[in-house]
Amino acid sequence: MTYQQTSINHYHRLYLRDNKLVGAVLYGEVNEGGFYSELVNSSTDITAIREHLIYGAAYCDLNTLNSRNIAKDAVEEVL
């Protein structure tokens, strides 16, 4: 998934596998690095925010993401 604005030297490339973010390349504006890093490190299922993920945390409904992952964790604990 790639987002680029050449006029302001802004480039983001996200690498996804099995609905999880596994890597990111940021050039220019890198403020979202922490957000992407957390998603990589936590192996979070990004299905709920995939459409807007390339634009950063401000465009993602993180409450939906957190709710889905909390529910998933609760099911895994029961099993």
ABEGO torsion letter per residue (X at the ends): XBBBBAAAGBBBBBBBBGGBBABBBBBEBAAAAAAAAAAAAAGBBAAAAAAAAAAEAAABBAAAAAAAAAAAAAAAAAX
